[in-house]
Amino acid sequence: MASTIGILSLQGAVAPHAEAVRDCGAEARFVRTAEELSACDALIIPGGESTTMGMLMERFDLLQPIGEHARAGKPVLGTCAGMIVLSKDIVDSDQARLGLMDTRVARNSYGRQVESFESPVSIPALGGDDFPGVFIRAPHVEAMSADTETLAELDGRAVFVRQGRLLASAFHPELTSDRRLHEYFLGMVNS
Ligand code: GLN
């Protein structure tokens, strides 16, 4: 049976993730409530604005259910703002968050002039050519626990990390036609 992948749909770049999931042969489900989440084998937290997303997760009573989903061993992928809300520590911020990953992230790491850019990223775990990294006011991972693995760096900064069944990218894989990162995530769901 195809896996059911929830996409947190409170705010941000939701639809392109659903398209990527479907391209990989899984079912995509929009998640706004704990009940919708409970029907999912895994969850994707999209990019957007992490302060708003944190606030909405609080308001929609989703912080605890998503925490339980992750503690039950169901995979979670956070992209960009999703990476930020997954992190335990956010530099200079007390914004609402899930705080599931033992990481410290810095927001808007790439400065005002180049808030958005595209760059090839070498990701050995995905095999093949460099991945087309779309960075939009992107964060990076400044520090992480020993059991968190850096899967990719850009200019010496960690931009794609994995801790167990939690996966986080600073860039937007859903905004390219390259499906390898979503396929990698679906591989985690099926293993
Ligand atoms: N800079 C945004 C934030 O801090 C994230 C940007 C994005 O998700 N593309 O939430």
Boltz pocket constraint, residues with backbone or C-beta under 6 A from the ligand:
constraints:
  - pocket:
      binder: B
      contacts: [[A, 46], [A, 47], [A, 48], [A, 49], [A, 50], [A, 51], [A, 79], [A, 80], [A, 81], [A, 82], [A, 84], [A, 107], [A, 108], [A, 136], [A, 137], [A, 138], [A, 139]]
      max_distance: 6.0
